Amino acid sequence: MKINQKGFVNIILIGIIIIILGVVGYIFIQKQGDIILPYFLASIGSDDVINNFVKSADFPKSQRVNILVNVPTQNLKVFKINYGEARDCPAGCFFSRATGIKYGSKIGWISINDYDDINVSKLVMYDFDASDTYFYTDKFFQLLISKNNRRYLYPFFTKLAEDKDVPIQVKEKIKNALSPVP
């Protein structure tokens, strides 16, 4: 009977060790993927123009490009990249983040949340102008609002609202879109 109990205990111990090693391995692989994936391993929907633009920013420890909004009929992509050191990992890790827009032949950043003290003054910010007519339409506003993602909805609307070239009617739409519903 003691031999069977010893064998059973050994099997359980081996099982526990395998589970622990599996969990540790999974966490390690996830962290490596989150921290050191280079920007040229872009997600589906990215393109060479965006990848080259991100590369030129020279973000430290760049992760892959993520496409947040893709409207092929308008040649529009809103994208983001996480970079830098992982922060507050006991609570789930967050990184510095840059959000950009590629619209037609124009490209630029609309929001930089930098926790790594990079020189953000060298980054090319998106400059809205009269040619950005799609951004001023109800269709685009509804598209952004339907995504219901504050991470890029508010930075985009904020950048749009602050730009001197954006029509006043559009700024009113932004104000209404961001105002809480009574």
Secondary structure as the mmCIF struct_conf table of DSSP 4:
data_model
#
loop_
_struct_conf.conf_type_id
_struct_conf.id
_struct_conf.beg_label_comp_id
_struct_conf.beg_label_asym_id
_struct_conf.beg_label_seq_id
_struct_conf.end_label_comp_id
_struct_conf.end_label_asym_id
_struct_conf.end_label_seq_id
HELX_RH_AL_P HELX_RH_AL_P1 LYS A 2 ILE A 36
TURN_TY1_P TURN_TY1_P1 TYR A 39 PHE A 40
BEND BEND1 LEU A 41 LEU A 41
HELX_LH_PP_P HELX_LH_PP_P1 ALA A 42 SER A 43
TURN_TY1_P TURN_TY1_P2 ILE A 44 GLY A 45
HELX_RH_AL_P HELX_RH_AL_P2 ASP A 48 ALA A 57
TURN_TY1_P TURN_TY1_P3 ASP A 58 ASP A 58
TURN_TY1_P TURN_TY1_P4 PRO A 60 LYS A 61
STRN STRN1 VAL A 65 VAL A 71
HELX_RH_3T_P HELX_RH_3T_P1 PRO A 72 GLN A 74
TURN_TY1_P TURN_TY1_P5 ASN A 75 ASN A 75
STRN STRN2 LEU A 76 ARG A 87
HELX_RH_3T_P HELX_RH_3T_P2 CYS A 89 ALA A 91
TURN_TY1_P TURN_TY1_P6 GLY A 92 GLY A 92
STRN STRN3 PHE A 94 TYR A 103
TURN_TY1_P TURN_TY1_P7 GLY A 104 SER A 105
STRN STRN4 LYS A 106 ASN A 113
BEND BEND2 TYR A 115 ASP A 116
HELX_RH_3T_P HELX_RH_3T_P3 VAL A 120 LYS A 122
BEND BEND3 LEU A 123 LEU A 123
STRN STRN5 MET A 125 MET A 125
TURN_TY1_P TURN_TY1_P8 ALA A 130 SER A 131
HELX_RH_3T_P HELX_RH_3T_P4 THR A 133 TYR A 136
BEND BEND4 THR A 137 THR A 137
HELX_RH_AL_P HELX_RH_AL_P3 ASP A 138 LYS A 147
TURN_TY1_P TURN_TY1_P9 ASN A 148 ASN A 148
HELX_RH_AL_P HELX_RH_AL_P4 ARG A 150 GLU A 162
TURN_TY1_P TURN_TY1_P10 LYS A 164 ASP A 165
BEND BEND5 VAL A 166 VAL A 166
HELX_RH_AL_P HELX_RH_AL_P5 ILE A 168 LEU A 178
BEND BEND6 SER A 179 SER A 179
HELX_LH_PP_P HELX_LH_PP_P2 PRO A 180 VAL A 181
#
